[in-house]
Amino acid sequence: MDDLAREYWGRIKVARFMVMTRYLDVPSPEIKERYDITYIPTVILFDKGVEVDRWRLVVMEDVYRYDLNKFLKARAARAFARGAAPAGK
């Protein structure tokens, strides 16, 4: 995730939360419950506060990268259609 955060800097914000330790302690139960995190890792993509994608048990960065690029292209196309400059440009 750190590599992706650097790669997409200025286009996507990355936040990380520890919701379970290897000893199955839950240091952040409110986050785990609020976002219905049942598998580790769970990665959730939000756009303006609304969940638009979710990955569970995915660890390969290429999977995230493919979907993030698709999301960013779609967002840029919507911005262009509205006559606005795409975010991150």
PyMOL Python script that loads the backbone (N, CA, C, O; Angstrom):
from pymol import cmd

cmd.read_pdbstr("""\
ATOM      1  N   MET A   1       0.803  -1.186   0.000  1.00  0.00           N
ATOM      2  CA  MET A   1       0.000   0.000   0.000  1.00  0.00           C
ATOM      3  C   MET A   1       0.855   1.263   0.000  1.00  0.00           C
ATOM      4  O   MET A   1       0.491   2.259  -0.624  1.00  0.00           O
ATOM      5  N   ASP A   2       1.977   1.226   0.688  1.00  0.00           N
ATOM      6  CA  ASP A   2       2.837   2.411   0.725  1.00  0.00           C
ATOM      7  C   ASP A   2       3.323   2.785  -0.674  1.00  0.00           C
ATOM      8  O   ASP A   2       3.379   3.964  -1.025  1.00  0.00           O
ATOM      9  N   ASP A   3       3.676   1.770  -1.472  1.00  0.00           N
ATOM     10  CA  ASP A   3       4.121   2.036  -2.843  1.00  0.00           C
ATOM     11  C   ASP A   3       2.998   2.651  -3.670  1.00  0.00           C
ATOM     12  O   ASP A   3       3.228   3.595  -4.425  1.00  0.00           O
ATOM     13  N   LEU A   4       1.793   2.123  -3.532  1.00  0.00           N
ATOM     14  CA  LEU A   4       0.660   2.673  -4.264  1.00  0.00           C
ATOM     15  C   LEU A   4       0.338   4.091  -3.804  1.00  0.00           C
ATOM     16  O   LEU A   4      -0.011   4.945  -4.619  1.00  0.00           O
ATOM     17  N   ALA A   5       0.452   4.340  -2.525  1.00  0.00           N
ATOM     18  CA  ALA A   5       0.195   5.684  -2.002  1.00  0.00           C
ATOM     19  C   ALA A   5       1.166   6.686  -2.629  1.00  0.00           C
ATOM     20  O   ALA A   5       0.770   7.794  -2.991  1.00  0.00           O
ATOM     21  N   ARG A   6       2.428   6.299  -2.756  1.00  0.00           N
ATOM     22  CA  ARG A   6       3.410   7.186  -3.397  1.00  0.00           C
ATOM     23  C   ARG A   6       3.121   7.338  -4.895  1.00  0.00           C
ATOM     24  O   ARG A   6       3.196   8.440  -5.439  1.00  0.00           O
ATOM     25  N   GLU A   7       2.797   6.245  -5.542  1.00  0.00           N
ATOM     26  CA  GLU A   7       2.554   6.260  -6.988  1.00  0.00           C
ATOM     27  C   GLU A   7       1.338   7.117  -7.363  1.00  0.00           C
ATOM     28  O   GLU A   7       1.344   7.791  -8.392  1.00  0.00           O
ATOM     29  N   TYR A   8       0.312   7.088  -6.534  1.00  0.00           N
ATOM     30  CA  TYR A   8      -0.931   7.807  -6.842  1.00  0.00           C
ATOM     31  C   TYR A   8      -1.067   9.102  -6.045  1.00  0.00           C
ATOM     32  O   TYR A   8      -2.162   9.654  -5.945  1.00  0.00           O
ATOM     33  N   TRP A   9       0.037   9.590  -5.477  1.00  0.00           N
ATOM     34  CA  TRP A   9       0.048  10.811  -4.684  1.00  0.00           C
ATOM     35  C   TRP A   9      -0.606  11.955  -5.477  1.00  0.00           C
ATOM     36  O   TRP A   9      -0.280  12.180  -6.643  1.00  0.00           O
ATOM     37  N   GLY A  10      -1.514  12.657  -4.837  1.00  0.00           N
ATOM     38  CA  GLY A  10      -2.187  13.770  -5.476  1.00  0.00           C
ATOM     39  C   GLY A  10      -3.442  13.382  -6.228  1.00  0.00           C
ATOM     40  O   GLY A  10      -4.235  14.246  -6.603  1.00  0.00           O
ATOM     41  N   ARG A  11      -3.631  12.099  -6.451  1.00  0.00           N
ATOM     42  CA  ARG A  11      -4.830  11.630  -7.158  1.00  0.00           C
ATOM     43  C   ARG A  11      -5.724  10.802  -6.249  1.00  0.00           C
ATOM     44  O   ARG A  11      -6.948  10.830  -6.380  1.00  0.00           O
ATOM     45  N   ILE A  12      -5.111  10.065  -5.326  1.00  0.00           N
ATOM     46  CA  ILE A  12      -5.849   9.204  -4.399  1.00  0.00           C
ATOM     47  C   ILE A  12      -5.196   9.320  -3.026  1.00  0.00           C
ATOM     48  O   ILE A  12      -3.971   9.293  -2.911  1.00  0.00           O
ATOM     49  N   LYS A  13      -6.012   9.448  -1.996  1.00  0.00           N
ATOM     50  CA  LYS A  13      -5.492   9.464  -0.623  1.00  0.00           C
ATOM     51  C   LYS A  13      -5.590   8.057  -0.057  1.00  0.00           C
ATOM     52  O   LYS A  13      -6.597   7.373  -0.240  1.00  0.00           O
ATOM     53  N   VAL A  14      -4.550   7.634   0.622  1.00  0.00           N
ATOM     54  CA  VAL A  14      -4.506   6.303   1.215  1.00  0.00           C
ATOM     55  C   VAL A  14      -4.455   6.441   2.732  1.00  0.00           C
ATOM     56  O   VAL A  14      -3.634   7.183   3.272  1.00  0.00           O
ATOM     57  N   ALA A  15      -5.333   5.727   3.406  1.00  0.00           N
ATOM     58  CA  ALA A  15      -5.332   5.681   4.868  1.00  0.00           C
ATOM     59  C   ALA A  15      -5.307   4.220   5.284  1.00  0.00           C
ATOM     60  O   ALA A  15      -5.941   3.373   4.655  1.00  0.00           O
ATOM     61  N   ARG A  16      -4.576   3.933   6.341  1.00  0.00           N
ATOM     62  CA  ARG A  16      -4.459   2.549   6.808  1.00  0.00           C
ATOM     63  C   ARG A  16      -4.901   2.482   8.259  1.00  0.00           C
ATOM     64  O   ARG A  16      -4.545   3.335   9.071  1.00  0.00           O
ATOM     65  N   PHE A  17      -5.681   1.455   8.573  1.00  0.00           N
ATOM     66  CA  PHE A  17      -6.158   1.257   9.932  1.00  0.00           C
ATOM     67  C   PHE A  17      -5.880  -0.172  10.359  1.00  0.00           C
ATOM     68  O   PHE A  17      -6.086  -1.111   9.589  1.00  0.00           O
ATOM     69  N   MET A  18      -5.419  -0.331  11.570  1.00  0.00           N
ATOM     70  CA  MET A  18      -5.200  -1.656  12.129  1.00  0.00           C
ATOM     71  C   MET A  18      -6.502  -2.089  12.788  1.00  0.00           C
ATOM     72  O   MET A  18      -6.892  -1.553  13.825  1.00  0.00           O
ATOM     73  N   VAL A  19      -7.172  -3.064  12.176  1.00  0.00           N
ATOM     74  CA  VAL A  19      -8.437  -3.523  12.744  1.00  0.00           C
ATOM     75  C   VAL A  19      -8.314  -4.879  13.421  1.00  0.00           C
ATOM     76  O   VAL A  19      -9.227  -5.313  14.124  1.00  0.00           O
ATOM     77  N   MET A  20      -7.177  -5.555  13.206  1.00  0.00           N
ATOM     78  CA  MET A  20      -6.972  -6.838  13.870  1.00  0.00           C
ATOM     79  C   MET A  20      -5.479  -7.130  13.913  1.00  0.00           C
ATOM     80  O   MET A  20      -4.765  -6.875  12.943  1.00  0.00           O
ATOM     81  N   THR A  21      -5.012  -7.655  15.016  1.00  0.00           N
ATOM     82  CA  THR A  21      -3.609  -8.032  15.138  1.00  0.00           C
ATOM     83  C   THR A  21      -3.454  -9.510  14.842  1.00  0.00           C
ATOM     84  O   THR A  21      -4.439 -10.229  14.676  1.00  0.00           O
ATOM     85  N   ARG A  22      -2.241  -9.945  14.780  1.00  0.00           N
ATOM     86  CA  ARG A  22      -2.018 -11.374  14.511  1.00  0.00           C
ATOM     87  C   ARG A  22      -2.493 -12.254  15.658  1.00  0.00           C
ATOM     88  O   ARG A  22      -2.635 -13.466  15.501  1.00  0.00           O
ATOM     89  N   TYR A  23      -2.737 -11.641  16.808  1.00  0.00           N
ATOM     90  CA  TYR A  23      -3.258 -12.387  17.957  1.00  0.00           C
ATOM     91  C   TYR A  23      -4.774 -12.290  18.043  1.00  0.00           C
ATOM     92  O   TYR A  23      -5.378 -12.665  19.048  1.00  0.00           O
ATOM     93  N   LEU A  24      -5.388 -11.773  16.960  1.00  0.00           N
ATOM     94  CA  LEU A  24      -6.836 -11.641  16.833  1.00  0.00           C
ATOM     95  C   LEU A  24      -7.439 -10.623  17.797  1.00  0.00           C
ATOM     96  O   LEU A  24      -8.642 -10.641  18.058  1.00  0.00           O
ATOM     97  N   ASP A  25      -6.591  -9.732  18.327  1.00  0.00           N
ATOM     98  CA  ASP A  25      -7.112  -8.596  19.084  1.00  0.00           C
ATOM     99  C   ASP A  25      -7.727  -7.626  18.081  1.00  0.00           C
ATOM    100  O   ASP A  25      -7.303  -7.582  16.926  1.00  0.00           O
ATOM    101  N   VAL A  26      -8.695  -6.866  18.497  1.00  0.00           N
ATOM    102  CA  VAL A  26      -9.338  -5.891  17.622  1.00  0.00           C
ATOM    103  C   VAL A  26      -9.133  -4.496  18.226  1.00  0.00           C
ATOM    104  O   VAL A  26      -9.956  -4.044  19.021  1.00  0.00           O
ATOM    105  N   PRO A  27      -8.037  -3.807  17.855  1.00  0.00           N
ATOM    106  CA  PRO A  27      -7.763  -2.492  18.429  1.00  0.00           C
ATOM    107  C   PRO A  27      -8.692  -1.395  17.919  1.00  0.00           C
ATOM    108  O   PRO A  27      -8.797  -0.346  18.553  1.00  0.00           O
ATOM    109  N   SER A  28      -9.366  -1.608  16.795  1.00  0.00           N
ATOM    110  CA  SER A  28     -10.264  -0.599  16.218  1.00  0.00           C
ATOM    111  C   SER A  28     -11.622  -1.224  15.888  1.00  0.00           C
ATOM    112  O   SER A  28     -11.998  -1.282  14.717  1.00  0.00           O
ATOM    113  N   PRO A  29     -12.366  -1.696  16.902  1.00  0.00           N
ATOM    114  CA  PRO A  29     -13.631  -2.377  16.597  1.00  0.00           C
ATOM    115  C   PRO A  29     -14.650  -1.474  15.915  1.00  0.00           C
ATOM    116  O   PRO A  29     -15.461  -1.948  15.119  1.00  0.00           O
ATOM    117  N   GLU A  30     -14.618  -0.172  16.218  1.00  0.00           N
ATOM    118  CA  GLU A  30     -15.589   0.730  15.601  1.00  0.00           C
ATOM    119  C   GLU A  30     -15.378   0.846  14.094  1.00  0.00           C
ATOM    120  O   GLU A  30     -16.347   0.929  13.340  1.00  0.00           O
ATOM    121  N   ILE A  31     -14.128   0.854  13.651  1.00  0.00           N
ATOM    122  CA  ILE A  31     -13.835   0.906  12.215  1.00  0.00           C
ATOM    123  C   ILE A  31     -14.190  -0.421  11.560  1.00  0.00           C
ATOM    124  O   ILE A  31     -14.776  -0.452  10.478  1.00  0.00           O
ATOM    125  N   LYS A  32     -13.836  -1.511  12.219  1.00  0.00           N
ATOM    126  CA  LYS A  32     -14.141  -2.845  11.698  1.00  0.00           C
ATOM    127  C   LYS A  32     -15.646  -3.014  11.484  1.00  0.00           C
ATOM    128  O   LYS A  32     -16.070  -3.543  10.458  1.00  0.00           O
ATOM    129  N   GLU A  33     -16.438  -2.573  12.433  1.00  0.00           N
ATOM    130  CA  GLU A  33     -17.887  -2.703  12.328  1.00  0.00           C
ATOM    131  C   GLU A  33     -18.480  -1.702  11.337  1.00  0.00           C
ATOM    132  O   GLU A  33     -19.337  -2.055  10.527  1.00  0.00           O
ATOM    133  N   ARG A  34     -18.022  -0.462  11.404  1.00  0.00           N
ATOM    134  CA  ARG A  34     -18.584   0.581  10.539  1.00  0.00           C
ATOM    135  C   ARG A  34     -18.451   0.232   9.061  1.00  0.00           C
ATOM    136  O   ARG A  34     -19.366   0.480   8.276  1.00  0.00           O
ATOM    137  N   TYR A  35     -17.304  -0.349   8.681  1.00  0.00           N
ATOM    138  CA  TYR A  35     -17.045  -0.656   7.285  1.00  0.00           C
ATOM    139  C   TYR A  35     -17.195  -2.140   6.961  1.00  0.00           C
ATOM    140  O   TYR A  35     -16.790  -2.590   5.890  1.00  0.00           O
ATOM    141  N   ASP A  36     -17.778  -2.894   7.886  1.00  0.00           N
ATOM    142  CA  ASP A  36     -18.044  -4.320   7.668  1.00  0.00           C
ATOM    143  C   ASP A  36     -16.796  -5.062   7.179  1.00  0.00           C
ATOM    144  O   ASP A  36     -16.821  -5.741   6.152  1.00  0.00           O
ATOM    145  N   ILE A  37     -15.721  -4.917   7.926  1.00  0.00           N
ATOM    146  CA  ILE A  37     -14.470  -5.587   7.567  1.00  0.00           C
ATOM    147  C   ILE A  37     -14.459  -6.965   8.201  1.00  0.00           C
ATOM    148  O   ILE A  37     -14.360  -7.111   9.419  1.00  0.00           O
ATOM    149  N   THR A  38     -14.562  -7.969   7.346  1.00  0.00           N
ATOM    150  CA  THR A  38     -14.607  -9.348   7.826  1.00  0.00           C
ATOM    151  C   THR A  38     -13.389 -10.151   7.392  1.00  0.00           C
ATOM    152  O   THR A  38     -13.148 -11.243   7.906  1.00  0.00           O
ATOM    153  N   TYR A  39     -12.625  -9.619   6.452  1.00  0.00           N
ATOM    154  CA  TYR A  39     -11.425 -10.303   5.970  1.00  0.00           C
ATOM    155  C   TYR A  39     -10.248  -9.330   6.035  1.00  0.00           C
ATOM    156  O   TYR A  39     -10.415  -8.119   5.892  1.00  0.00           O
ATOM    157  N   ILE A  40      -9.079  -9.876   6.248  1.00  0.00           N
ATOM    158  CA  ILE A  40      -7.858  -9.090   6.285  1.00  0.00           C
ATOM    159  C   ILE A  40      -6.953  -9.602   5.168  1.00  0.00           C
ATOM    160  O   ILE A  40      -6.700 -10.806   5.131  1.00  0.00           O
ATOM    161  N   PRO A  41      -6.456  -8.786   4.273  1.00  0.00           N
ATOM    162  CA  PRO A  41      -6.712  -7.351   4.202  1.00  0.00           C
ATOM    163  C   PRO A  41      -8.026  -7.042   3.485  1.00  0.00           C
ATOM    164  O   PRO A  41      -8.484  -7.805   2.635  1.00  0.00           O
ATOM    165  N   THR A  42      -8.611  -5.924   3.843  1.00  0.00           N
ATOM    166  CA  THR A  42      -9.747  -5.347   3.130  1.00  0.00           C
ATOM    167  C   THR A  42      -9.334  -3.947   2.716  1.00  0.00           C
ATOM    168  O   THR A  42      -8.867  -3.160   3.540  1.00  0.00           O
ATOM    169  N   VAL A  43      -9.506  -3.640   1.447  1.00  0.00           N
ATOM    170  CA  VAL A  43      -9.195  -2.315   0.924  1.00  0.00           C
ATOM    171  C   VAL A  43     -10.484  -1.758   0.341  1.00  0.00           C
ATOM    172  O   VAL A  43     -11.154  -2.417  -0.454  1.00  0.00           O
ATOM    173  N   ILE A  44     -10.827  -0.538   0.743  1.00  0.00           N
ATOM    174  CA  ILE A  44     -12.068   0.087   0.298  1.00  0.00           C
ATOM    175  C   ILE A  44     -11.724   1.382  -0.419  1.00  0.00           C
ATOM    176  O   ILE A  44     -10.960   2.201   0.092  1.00  0.00           O
ATOM    177  N   LEU A  45     -12.290   1.562  -1.603  1.00  0.00           N
ATOM    178  CA  LEU A  45     -12.105   2.785  -2.371  1.00  0.00           C
ATOM    179  C   LEU A  45     -13.353   3.645  -2.208  1.00  0.00           C
ATOM    180  O   LEU A  45     -14.467   3.204  -2.494  1.00  0.00           O
ATOM    181  N   PHE A  46     -13.155   4.867  -1.749  1.00  0.00           N
ATOM    182  CA  PHE A  46     -14.249   5.822  -1.579  1.00  0.00           C
ATOM    183  C   PHE A  46     -14.081   6.953  -2.587  1.00  0.00           C
ATOM    184  O   PHE A  46     -12.960   7.341  -2.915  1.00  0.00           O
ATOM    185  N   ASP A  47     -15.183   7.470  -3.068  1.00  0.00           N
ATOM    186  CA  ASP A  47     -15.184   8.663  -3.894  1.00  0.00           C
ATOM    187  C   ASP A  47     -16.190   9.627  -3.286  1.00  0.00           C
ATOM    188  O   ASP A  47     -17.394   9.370  -3.289  1.00  0.00           O
ATOM    189  N   LYS A  48     -15.685  10.734  -2.766  1.00  0.00           N
ATOM    190  CA  LYS A  48     -16.515  11.737  -2.091  1.00  0.00           C
ATOM    191  C   LYS A  48     -17.321  11.114  -0.950  1.00  0.00           C
ATOM    192  O   LYS A  48     -18.487  11.451  -0.743  1.00  0.00           O
ATOM    193  N   GLY A  49     -16.684  10.203  -0.216  1.00  0.00           N
ATOM    194  CA  GLY A  49     -17.309   9.594   0.950  1.00  0.00           C
ATOM    195  C   GLY A  49     -18.187   8.397   0.674  1.00  0.00           C
ATOM    196  O   GLY A  49     -18.735   7.805   1.604  1.00  0.00           O
ATOM    197  N   VAL A  50     -18.333   8.026  -0.587  1.00  0.00           N
ATOM    198  CA  VAL A  50     -19.183   6.897  -0.965  1.00  0.00           C
ATOM    199  C   VAL A  50     -18.301   5.738  -1.426  1.00  0.00           C
ATOM    200  O   VAL A  50     -17.409   5.918  -2.256  1.00  0.00           O
ATOM    201  N   GLU A  51     -18.556   4.555  -0.886  1.00  0.00           N
ATOM    202  CA  GLU A  51     -17.783   3.380  -1.301  1.00  0.00           C
ATOM    203  C   GLU A  51     -18.084   3.048  -2.758  1.00  0.00           C
ATOM    204  O   GLU A  51     -19.244   2.896  -3.142  1.00  0.00           O
ATOM    205  N   VAL A  52     -17.026   2.935  -3.567  1.00  0.00           N
ATOM    206  CA  VAL A  52     -17.200   2.608  -4.980  1.00  0.00           C
ATOM    207  C   VAL A  52     -16.549   1.281  -5.364  1.00  0.00           C
ATOM    208  O   VAL A  52     -16.841   0.730  -6.425  1.00  0.00           O
ATOM    209  N   ASP A  53     -15.679   0.773  -4.515  1.00  0.00           N
ATOM    210  CA  ASP A  53     -15.054  -0.527  -4.790  1.00  0.00           C
ATOM    211  C   ASP A  53     -14.505  -1.085  -3.487  1.00  0.00           C
ATOM    212  O   ASP A  53     -14.220  -0.343  -2.547  1.00  0.00           O
ATOM    213  N   ARG A  54     -14.360  -2.401  -3.446  1.00  0.00           N
ATOM    214  CA  ARG A  54     -13.856  -3.085  -2.258  1.00  0.00           C
ATOM    215  C   ARG A  54     -13.106  -4.336  -2.704  1.00  0.00           C
ATOM    216  O   ARG A  54     -13.563  -5.088  -3.565  1.00  0.00           O
ATOM    217  N   TRP A  55     -11.950  -4.532  -2.094  1.00  0.00           N
ATOM    218  CA  TRP A  55     -11.164  -5.732  -2.341  1.00  0.00           C
ATOM    219  C   TRP A  55     -10.977  -6.458  -1.024  1.00  0.00           C
ATOM    220  O   TRP A  55     -10.652  -5.840  -0.010  1.00  0.00           O
ATOM    221  N   ARG A  56     -11.180  -7.759  -1.034  1.00  0.00           N
ATOM    222  CA  ARG A  56     -10.956  -8.584   0.161  1.00  0.00           C
ATOM    223  C   ARG A  56      -9.940  -9.666  -0.189  1.00  0.00           C
ATOM    224  O   ARG A  56     -10.022 -10.309  -1.235  1.00  0.00           O
ATOM    225  N   LEU A  57      -8.993  -9.845   0.706  1.00  0.00           N
ATOM    226  CA  LEU A  57      -7.977 -10.891   0.583  1.00  0.00           C
ATOM    227  C   LEU A  57      -7.059 -10.712  -0.622  1.00  0.00           C
ATOM    228  O   LEU A  57      -6.394 -11.663  -1.034  1.00  0.00           O
ATOM    229  N   VAL A  58      -7.010  -9.505  -1.197  1.00  0.00           N
ATOM    230  CA  VAL A  58      -6.133  -9.230  -2.333  1.00  0.00           C
ATOM    231  C   VAL A  58      -4.827  -8.660  -1.797  1.00  0.00           C
ATOM    232  O   VAL A  58      -4.839  -7.734  -0.986  1.00  0.00           O
ATOM    233  N   VAL A  59      -3.704  -9.206  -2.246  1.00  0.00           N
ATOM    234  CA  VAL A  59      -2.414  -8.685  -1.803  1.00  0.00           C
ATOM    235  C   VAL A  59      -1.535  -8.246  -2.973  1.00  0.00           C
ATOM    236  O   VAL A  59      -0.486  -7.640  -2.758  1.00  0.00           O
ATOM    237  N   MET A  60      -1.939  -8.539  -4.189  1.00  0.00           N
ATOM    238  CA  MET A  60      -1.136  -8.182  -5.363  1.00  0.00           C
ATOM    239  C   MET A  60      -1.424  -6.740  -5.775  1.00  0.00           C
ATOM    240  O   MET A  60      -2.560  -6.396  -6.100  1.00  0.00           O
ATOM    241  N   GLU A  61      -0.401  -5.909  -5.760  1.00  0.00           N
ATOM    242  CA  GLU A  61      -0.574  -4.494  -6.094  1.00  0.00           C
ATOM    243  C   GLU A  61      -1.074  -4.284  -7.514  1.00  0.00           C
ATOM    244  O   GLU A  61      -1.750  -3.289  -7.779  1.00  0.00           O
ATOM    245  N   ASP A  62      -0.763  -5.188  -8.436  1.00  0.00           N
ATOM    246  CA  ASP A  62      -1.229  -5.029  -9.816  1.00  0.00           C
ATOM    247  C   ASP A  62      -2.754  -5.061  -9.914  1.00  0.00           C
ATOM    248  O   ASP A  62      -3.335  -4.414 -10.785  1.00  0.00           O
ATOM    249  N   VAL A  63      -3.393  -5.803  -9.032  1.00  0.00           N
ATOM    250  CA  VAL A  63      -4.859  -5.843  -9.018  1.00  0.00           C
ATOM    251  C   VAL A  63      -5.394  -4.476  -8.622  1.00  0.00           C
ATOM    252  O   VAL A  63      -6.292  -3.949  -9.279  1.00  0.00           O
ATOM    253  N   TYR A  64      -4.858  -3.901  -7.563  1.00  0.00           N
ATOM    254  CA  TYR A  64      -5.272  -2.562  -7.143  1.00  0.00           C
ATOM    255  C   TYR A  64      -4.977  -1.542  -8.240  1.00  0.00           C
ATOM    256  O   TYR A  64      -5.817  -0.707  -8.572  1.00  0.00           O
ATOM    257  N   ARG A  65      -3.774  -1.627  -8.791  1.00  0.00           N
ATOM    258  CA  ARG A  65      -3.340  -0.667  -9.812  1.00  0.00           C
ATOM    259  C   ARG A  65      -4.290  -0.679 -11.012  1.00  0.00           C
ATOM    260  O   ARG A  65      -4.683   0.381 -11.499  1.00  0.00           O
ATOM    261  N   TYR A  66      -4.654  -1.849 -11.481  1.00  0.00           N
ATOM    262  CA  TYR A  66      -5.572  -1.972 -12.625  1.00  0.00           C
ATOM    263  C   TYR A  66      -6.904  -1.288 -12.316  1.00  0.00           C
ATOM    264  O   TYR A  66      -7.404  -0.498 -13.118  1.00  0.00           O
ATOM    265  N   ASP A  67      -7.472  -1.594 -11.155  1.00  0.00           N
ATOM    266  CA  ASP A  67      -8.772  -1.027 -10.794  1.00  0.00           C
ATOM    267  C   ASP A  67      -8.685   0.461 -10.494  1.00  0.00           C
ATOM    268  O   ASP A  67      -9.604   1.207 -10.832  1.00  0.00           O
ATOM    269  N   LEU A  68      -7.604   0.910  -9.868  1.00  0.00           N
ATOM    270  CA  LEU A  68      -7.441   2.336  -9.593  1.00  0.00           C
ATOM    271  C   LEU A  68      -7.311   3.132 -10.887  1.00  0.00           C
ATOM    272  O   LEU A  68      -7.890   4.210 -11.015  1.00  0.00           O
ATOM    273  N   ASN A  69      -6.555   2.607 -11.844  1.00  0.00           N
ATOM    274  CA  ASN A  69      -6.425   3.287 -13.136  1.00  0.00           C
ATOM    275  C   ASN A  69      -7.770   3.366 -13.847  1.00  0.00           C
ATOM    276  O   ASN A  69      -8.099   4.390 -14.445  1.00  0.00           O
ATOM    277  N   LYS A  70      -8.537   2.300 -13.785  1.00  0.00           N
ATOM    278  CA  LYS A  70      -9.874   2.289 -14.392  1.00  0.00           C
ATOM    279  C   LYS A  70     -10.762   3.335 -13.709  1.00  0.00           C
ATOM    280  O   LYS A  70     -11.486   4.069 -14.382  1.00  0.00           O
ATOM    281  N   PHE A  71     -10.709   3.403 -12.394  1.00  0.00           N
ATOM    282  CA  PHE A  71     -11.489   4.373 -11.644  1.00  0.00           C
ATOM    283  C   PHE A  71     -11.085   5.796 -12.015  1.00  0.00           C
ATOM    284  O   PHE A  71     -11.947   6.639 -12.264  1.00  0.00           O
ATOM    285  N   LEU A  72      -9.777   6.073 -12.055  1.00  0.00           N
ATOM    286  CA  LEU A  72      -9.306   7.414 -12.366  1.00  0.00           C
ATOM    287  C   LEU A  72      -9.673   7.841 -13.781  1.00  0.00           C
ATOM    288  O   LEU A  72     -10.011   9.003 -14.008  1.00  0.00           O
ATOM    289  N   LYS A  73      -9.609   6.917 -14.732  1.00  0.00           N
ATOM    290  CA  LYS A  73     -10.006   7.243 -16.110  1.00  0.00           C
ATOM    291  C   LYS A  73     -11.491   7.580 -16.183  1.00  0.00           C
ATOM    292  O   LYS A  73     -11.885   8.527 -16.864  1.00  0.00           O
ATOM    293  N   ALA A  74     -12.315   6.800 -15.476  1.00  0.00           N
ATOM    294  CA  ALA A  74     -13.755   7.063 -15.471  1.00  0.00           C
ATOM    295  C   ALA A  74     -14.050   8.400 -14.804  1.00  0.00           C
ATOM    296  O   ALA A  74     -14.908   9.149 -15.271  1.00  0.00           O
ATOM    297  N   ARG A  75     -13.353   8.704 -13.723  1.00  0.00           N
ATOM    298  CA  ARG A  75     -13.559   9.975 -13.023  1.00  0.00           C
ATOM    299  C   ARG A  75     -13.137  11.144 -13.915  1.00  0.00           C
ATOM    300  O   ARG A  75     -13.817  12.170 -13.955  1.00  0.00           O
ATOM    301  N   ALA A  76     -12.026  10.994 -14.624  1.00  0.00           N
ATOM    302  CA  ALA A  76     -11.565  12.047 -15.535  1.00  0.00           C
ATOM    303  C   ALA A  76     -12.566  12.239 -16.678  1.00  0.00           C
ATOM    304  O   ALA A  76     -12.826  13.371 -17.087  1.00  0.00           O
ATOM    305  N   ALA A  77     -13.122  11.156 -17.189  1.00  0.00           N
ATOM    306  CA  ALA A  77     -14.105  11.252 -18.271  1.00  0.00           C
ATOM    307  C   ALA A  77     -15.362  11.982 -17.792  1.00  0.00           C
ATOM    308  O   ALA A  77     -15.928  12.790 -18.528  1.00  0.00           O
ATOM    309  N   ARG A  78     -15.799  11.698 -16.562  1.00  0.00           N
ATOM    310  CA  ARG A  78     -16.970  12.400 -16.017  1.00  0.00           C
ATOM    311  C   ARG A  78     -16.667  13.885 -15.847  1.00  0.00           C
ATOM    312  O   ARG A  78     -17.506  14.733 -16.153  1.00  0.00           O
ATOM    313  N   ALA A  79     -15.476  14.197 -15.363  1.00  0.00           N
ATOM    314  CA  ALA A  79     -15.088  15.600 -15.177  1.00  0.00           C
ATOM    315  C   ALA A  79     -15.025  16.312 -16.526  1.00  0.00           C
ATOM    316  O   ALA A  79     -15.475  17.451 -16.649  1.00  0.00           O
ATOM    317  N   PHE A  80     -14.474  15.650 -17.529  1.00  0.00           N
ATOM    318  CA  PHE A  80     -14.384  16.236 -18.860  1.00  0.00           C
ATOM    319  C   PHE A  80     -15.778  16.497 -19.438  1.00  0.00           C
ATOM    320  O   PHE A  80     -16.018  17.529 -20.064  1.00  0.00           O
ATOM    321  N   ALA A  81     -16.691  15.545 -19.219  1.00  0.00           N
ATOM    322  CA  ALA A  81     -18.056  15.695 -19.717  1.00  0.00           C
ATOM    323  C   ALA A  81     -18.752  16.891 -19.068  1.00  0.00           C
ATOM    324  O   ALA A  81     -19.598  17.536 -19.688  1.00  0.00           O
ATOM    325  N   ARG A  82     -18.394  17.177 -17.830  1.00  0.00           N
ATOM    326  CA  ARG A  82     -18.974  18.332 -17.121  1.00  0.00           C
ATOM    327  C   ARG A  82     -18.230  19.616 -17.440  1.00  0.00           C
ATOM    328  O   ARG A  82     -18.653  20.698 -17.032  1.00  0.00           O
ATOM    329  N   GLY A  83     -17.121  19.506 -18.168  1.00  0.00           N
ATOM    330  CA  GLY A  83     -16.344  20.675 -18.508  1.00  0.00           C
ATOM    331  C   GLY A  83     -15.351  21.090 -17.439  1.00  0.00           C
ATOM    332  O   GLY A  83     -14.831  22.206 -17.472  1.00  0.00           O
ATOM    333  N   ALA A  84     -15.085  20.208 -16.496  1.00  0.00           N
ATOM    334  CA  ALA A  84     -14.152  20.500 -15.409  1.00  0.00           C
ATOM    335  C   ALA A  84     -12.802  19.851 -15.694  1.00  0.00           C
ATOM    336  O   ALA A  84     -12.712  18.877 -16.441  1.00  0.00           O
ATOM    337  N   ALA A  85     -11.761  20.403 -15.091  1.00  0.00           N
ATOM    338  CA  ALA A  85     -10.436  19.786 -15.202  1.00  0.00           C
ATOM    339  C   ALA A  85     -10.394  18.550 -14.338  1.00  0.00           C
ATOM    340  O   ALA A  85     -10.877  18.590 -13.207  1.00  0.00           O
ATOM    341  N   PRO A  86      -9.827  17.432 -14.827  1.00  0.00           N
ATOM    342  CA  PRO A  86      -9.723  16.219 -14.021  1.00  0.00           C
ATOM    343  C   PRO A  86      -8.888  16.435 -12.772  1.00  0.00           C
ATOM    344  O   PRO A  86      -7.931  17.209 -12.787  1.00  0.00           O
ATOM    345  N   ALA A  87      -9.245  15.754 -11.687  1.00  0.00           N
ATOM    346  CA  ALA A  87      -8.482  15.860 -10.433  1.00  0.00           C
ATOM    347  C   ALA A  87      -7.067  15.363 -10.655  1.00  0.00           C
ATOM    348  O   ALA A  87      -6.840  14.410 -11.399  1.00  0.00           O
ATOM    349  N   GLY A  88      -6.126  16.012 -10.009  1.00  0.00           N
ATOM    350  CA  GLY A  88      -4.725  15.578 -10.095  1.00  0.00           C
ATOM    351  C   GLY A  88      -3.999  16.121 -11.307  1.00  0.00           C
ATOM    352  O   GLY A  88      -2.855  15.742 -11.560  1.00  0.00           O
ATOM    353  N   LYS A  89      -4.630  16.991 -12.052  1.00  0.00           N
ATOM    354  CA  LYS A  89      -3.985  17.540 -13.250  1.00  0.00           C
ATOM    355  C   LYS A  89      -3.650  18.989 -13.031  1.00  0.00           C
ATOM    356  O   LYS A  89      -3.099  19.636 -13.922  1.00  0.00           O
TER     357      LYS A  89
END
""", "prot")
cmd.dss("prot")
cmd.show_as("cartoon", "prot")
cmd.util.cbc("prot")
cmd.orient("prot")
